[in-house]
Each structure stands twice: as C-alpha cells, then as structure tokens.
Amino acid sequence: MKGFDSDMFNVYSKDSILVKGKNQNILIHNYISKFDDRDFRFVESVSEYRNHLFFHVAGYEIWEIIVVNIEEKEVYSFPDDPVFINSNEYLVVSDYYGEGVFYYFNRKTNKVLSFELSNFNIEDYYIKEDEIFFKIVSNDNNSKAYFYSLSYKY
C-alpha cells in the first residue's frame, strides 16, 4: 500500500491494535465477556480501498466500521460502510432494525450531519451537486413511499 506508515499501528496483542491518527486514536480489540454472553466484539474483516483500510467490527447488536485514511494519517468511525462522495466527504446510508440511518461527514470542516428515521427505511438516494435526494419507505405500510431532499454546504 502506497504511503503506509506502520507507526500508525501499535499491536498490543493478537486481540488489540491501537490505531493512531492525526485526528484521534481508536483501539480496535476482540473480546468476549466472561459474565455476559451478549458482551462481545470482534473484527469481522479488514479490507483496503483507495489508500484506506476498513476494519469491520461486529458485536451483539453493534456494527462499526473503523476507517484508516493512510494517506492523510487519519482515523474515523462510522455506523456502516461509507461511500466516498469526494476526497473530503463520506456518506453512510444504512438500516438498523427498521430505522433508516443517515450519516454525513466532511473531514475538511470536521462537520457531521446524522439522523435516524424511526420506522422508515431509506430505500434509495442520489447526490446532485450540494443536494441529496432520498426515497423513504414506511415500515408500517411498504406501499407508501416518500421523497425528500436535503441541501448541504461544506
């Protein structure tokens, strides 16, 4: 991987890695509680894309994607796989037990916009310039679809 800096990673054991970024440090670790069978976390997979490492972390009703921007030496945490809008903007559109999840992050301004839609799923979306268009579907009545747009400036 081009620009890989091994100083960003401290491996403490086979079960824990500290990722040190310019913006923050994140400890990635596997564990299972001896007292609660619902208290566990593990790294499900690691992948690489466009000078980024993706650590897919799972647990009991927990999903998290740790993204390491190798080129900029930055570390981020997202609720699901992000989509790259451009080199500074990340977008997550996901579903968490019937709730539509939207998460937008701009690394240049360090601004976050996020919301969850209770009992609605974000079925589709597209981006045009500074506007995001959504198709939102009700979980109570799947035949009811709503269309919304969100304008943003970065």
Secondary structure, DSSP 4 states (H G I P E B T S, - for coil): -TT--GGGEEEEETTEEEEE-SS-EEEEE-EE-SS-TT-EEEEEEEEEETTEEEEEEEETTEEEEEEEETTTTEEEEESS--EESSSSEEEEEEEETTEEEEEEEETTTTEEEEEEETTEEEEEEEEETTEEEEEEEESS-TT-EEEEEEE---
